[in-house]
């Protein structure tokens, strides 16, 4: 049996084009990323993405490379979209220059548990702060804006993603 060759962190990062900030992540953004960015090769998914997903993935899970945060000189920061049954997430992951995991956070997405639909939208600003706005609606009612919540995250110069 042939030995599998690992994909370098540089090869992985090449899947993610750098973007100009600010950028907003919505349900519609995923369609744009999947149309403009090359899909991940399966070996890359196996090596870099599946190990990040503590809850596991199944054969129907999809991954789409979205973008790389610019000017991260001491680390790498990328965002990918993951689609599972009734669970769609934008995930930010940071790595050391050598490709070791620093941090990982879900920034935005949609999740349905059979009763409630939770939707989050995130904006990443030039100063690496992220504002996440989340709303929930029950399957038998309309959206209630009074239940909207906001959260602020920040990407630190060391690659950690912290909550404010």
N, C-alpha and C positions, 0 to 999 in steps of 0.2 A: 504494500500500500504506500502510495506517495505521501511524503511529509508535506503538510500544509504550510505555506509561507504566510507569516504574519504581515498584515498591512501596517505600514508605518503611520505614526500620528500625523505626519505631513500629508500622506495620501488620504487619510480620513478627513483632515481639515480642508483639503481641496474640494470636497463635496459642498462646502458652505461658502457662498460668495460673501464678501464683506458688504455691509450695508451702511448707508448714511443714516445716522440717528437724528431725530427721533423716528421711531417706527411703532406702529400699533398692530397688535395681533388680535384678529377677529375670526369668526367662523369662516368668512369669505377668504381671508388671507391664505388659508391652507390650499385652496384651489390654485391660487396664483403661484405659490411655491412649487406645487406639484407639476405645474405646466412649464415653469421656467428653469427649474433645477433638475439635473440628472438624478435618477433614482440611485439609491444605495445598492451596491453589489451585495449579494447575500452574505458573502464572507465578511464584509465590513459590518453588517448588522450583527452577525454571530460574534464577532470579536469585540466590537465597541458598544453596541446598544443593548443587546439582550442582557449582558451582565449588569447593566445599570437598573434594570427593571425588577425590583424586589418582589413585586406581586406576580411576576412571570408574564409570559406572552404565549399566545397560541398561534396556530398556523394561519389565522386570519388577521393577525396584527400587522399593521402597515406602519412604515416609518418614512418620513419625507424630510430631507435636509432643507432647512429654511435659510439660515444666515449665520455669519460670524460677526461678533462685536469687533469694531475696529480699534486699533491702537491699544491692544492689551499686550504690552511689551514683555511682561514677566510671566504670563500665562496665556491660555487659549480659552475663549468663551464662545460657545455655539448654541444655537437653538434649533431643535428638530420638532417635528409634529409626529405624534403617535396616535394611531386610530385603532381602537378596539371596539367591540360590540357595546354601543351606548356609552362610550367613553372616548373622548377626543381631547388630547392635551398638547399644549406647547410646552416643551421642557428645555430649560437652560442648563447646560452642563459646563463646568469649568475643569480644565486639565492643567497640570504643570507643563512646562516646555517639553518634558520627557514623556508626556502622555499619561501621567498618573492622575486619577480622579482627585479633584479638590472639593467640589460641591455640586449639588444638583437640586433644582427646584422646578416645580410646575408653575408656569406663569399664567396660563389662560387655558380655556377650553370649555367643553360641554360634557356634562355627566348626567345620565338619567338612571335612577334607581328603581323605576317601576311606579313611583308615586310622584316624585318631584324632579324637575329639570333645573339643574344648576348651570348657569352660564357665566363665564368670566372673560373679560377683555383686559388686555394689558398694553401699556405704553411704556417703551423704554426711551428715556431721554438721553441727551448728549452727555450728561454728567453721570450716566450709568444708574440713575434712580429709575425704579419701575413702579408705576401706579397700576394696581389691579382693582377693577370694579367688578363685583359679583352680584348676581341677582338670582332668585329662586322663584319658581312658580310650581304650584301643584297641578297635577294633570287635569283636575276638574275645575280649576279656576284660572282666571287671567293673572297676568303678572302684577304684583303689588310692589310699587316703587319704594314704599316705606321700608322694605326688607333689604334694600341695596346696601352692600358693605364695601368698604374700600380697604386696601392694604398697601403699604409702601414697603418696597424692598430696595436694597442697594447692593450693587456689585462693587466689592472693595478692590483696591489695587493688588491685593494678594490672591484674588480669585474667589474669595468667599462671598456668598450671597446671604445677606442678613436682612432680618425683618425690623422695621422701625415701628 
